[in-house]
């Protein structure tokens, strides 16, 4: 059983298909090739032809029971987008909300975002937060530091927060936030562009093993790839090399995502298979 809690259907590079339905098919093919039972698709903070809106993504995936949608928050359009987000949450069409600090110039502790956290608390969904490297030299990586999530976790104890990319390269700062706060979780997505290179893979394995040892809990981390930014097959190989207990591995690969995102159907599938 594997759940990938962090994928996209954005057309990041010219080699990806132009049509949303073709990118959807490509993701499904990758899931089938690598044994991914279920995946979450995160929409963007910037809606263009290459970055489909949450509404367009929901329409494209409407009949696909193996894919759920996380609504990307556009901070620059937050006031106008809130009613639509509320309707999607009320209809249970989205699994979580996603913030992109650094890519947009704000900090997650800004008062303007309080309605997002109130929505998440009202409907019982997690808030995913980009933390760490933004890859883009035109963005502000200091705005995406994982320590900001600690302030959120303290002020909004009833909200589950997911630190995407566990703050890479600040993994040990993220480790303290995970260890300290029962309402904070992390996904391990997006450590590399494309496939891991051997030296970098060894570096990230050491850093992530240190985080796991510090947090010392099987209930905190979730598998994610950031596909198509990172390859699914290479990510699975990376995870196989980690120093994890059986309980930590099971939590990472599916159990924690099923619990954090309320994926009850996927838990039933695992039980029916004798897991």
C-alpha positions, 0 to 999 in steps of 0.5 A: 500500500502506497499513498503519494500525498504530493503530486501536481498536474501542472505543465512545468516543462515543454516536454509534458503534454499540453492537455490536462487530460493527457497529464492526468493519464501520464500520472495514472500510468506512473502510479500503475507502473510503481504501485501507487494506490492513491495520490493527492494532486495539489493545485497552484497559487498561480492559475494559467493555461499550464497550471489548471485551477482547482475547479478545472482539476476537479472536473478532470479528475471527477471520475477518478477514485484514485486521485484526490485534490488539494486546493492551492491558495492564491494569496493575491486573490484570497478574498475573492476565492474564499466563497468558492473554497468554502463551497468545495469544502462543504461538498467534500470535493477537496481533501486539504488546502495548500499555501505557497509562502516564498513563491508568493511574498507573504509569511504564513503567520500573516493575519490575512491568512486567518480565514484559511485556518478558520476554514480548515478548522471548521471543515476538519481538513489539513493545511499543507504549507510549502517549506524550504527551497523554492528552486526559483531565484525570483522568490524569497526562500526566507518566507518559507522557513519551517519555524514559521509553522511552529507559530501556526501550530501553537495558535491554531491547535485544532488545525493539522499542518503539513510541512511539505518537503520537511523544510529542506534544507532546514530539516533539523529545524523542521524536526523540532517543529514535528517533535514539539507539535502534535498537530504538525506533520511532514511530507518528504516530497520534492528533494530533487529535480528529476531523478536523484544523483548518487552523491545528493541522494546519500546526503538527503538520506543522511539528513532525513535519517537524522530527522527520523531519529530526532522525531522518534515517532512513526506517526509524523511523516508521509510519502510524497514525490512532487511528481512530475518535478521528481520521479516516482520510481527514483523516490521509491528507491530513495525511501528503500534506502532509509533507516526506518523501523517497520512501523515508521515505514508503514506510517510513511508509505500510507498509514499517516496520509490516510489518517491525516487526510481522512482517506477512509476508503484507502484504509478499508482497501488495505484491511480487505487485502489482509494488511 
